[in-house]
Amino acid sequence: MKNILLISVLLITSLCFSQTSYEDSVKTYLKNYVQNHEVVKGHSKEHMQFYEVNKAYMIVADFKPSPSSEWLTFKTSGTKNKIFKLYGILSFKLNNKQQKLNIYQSQEFMTNEAYKNYLFLPFTDSTTGNETYISGRYLDLRSNDIENNKVVLDFNKAYNPYCAYVSGVYNCPIPPKENALAVAIKAGEKTFTNNH
């Protein structure tokens, strides 16, 4: 009986610790994100808002490579379009509903040694235009994040494009309709509300 009780206590302690560790690591990540932001400066950083870290939005998705190498043109918030190709399709469950997102590779970044493994995941959800930025949000991944056709999506790290802070300066890719989720992703960065 004592052994069972001890194991239970250790298991609960372990679960609590792992939850705290995860939350702490994401909070540290977000703190660094704000601190090192290239567009939002000074006191404006105080207006950057995030949902509470929620481990339920860290999801393991199945990855299916794209059979096509065709280049696609993405409209942007500015005058210049961006070119991507479909790298693969991610499928996962959220709120007991099956979801799918396309993940892309940038033509521009493929020629840059530092970013050639960079993968781009733009999306909208039912918070878009309400609690989160009107044009959608992004997640960053790298090709080596995919192992055995599985990849971890952490929506707690979803962030706003630069055009959420400054209009008319950046050419931010607009998430395609294929990446419109019919669920609320209450994780990651919220709308920027700097009224100064």
C-alpha positions, 0 to 999 in steps of 0.5 A: 500500500505504501509503495502504491501511495508513493508511486501515486505521489511521485506521478502527480508530482512529476505531472505537476512539474512537467506542466510547470516546466512547459509553461515556464519554458513557453513564458521564457520563449514569449518574453524573449520574443517580445524583448527581441522584437524587430518592429515593436520598440520601447514602451510599445512592447507593453501593448503586446498581448498573449493568451495564457499558456495552455498545454492543450494547444501543443499538439502532435500532428501527422505530416504528409509530404506534398506530391506537388512541387508547383510554386504558388503565389500568395497575396500579401498585405502590401504590393509585392506577392510572395512565392511558396510551394506546398511542403506538406499537409498536417492533420491533427485533432483539436477539441475532438474535431479533425483539422488540417493545415498546409505547411509551405516553403518559401522560394526566397528563403530556400536560397538562403543557407540560414533559412533553407530549412524554414517552413511557414505555417500561416493560419486563421481561426475563429478568433481572427479579426476579433481577439487576434489579428485580422489577417491571421497569425503564423507559426514557424517550423523547420524541416528537421522538426518533422520526425517519423511523419510527426511534428509538434505544433505549439500554438502558444507560440503563434505570432503576428506578422509585422504588418499587425504593428505597422501598416503599409510597410511590410509584405506579409503573406495572407493565410490561404483559405485552405488554412482557415480553421473552424475552431478557436485557437485561444493561444499565442499572440493576441491583437496588438492594441497600441493606441499611441 
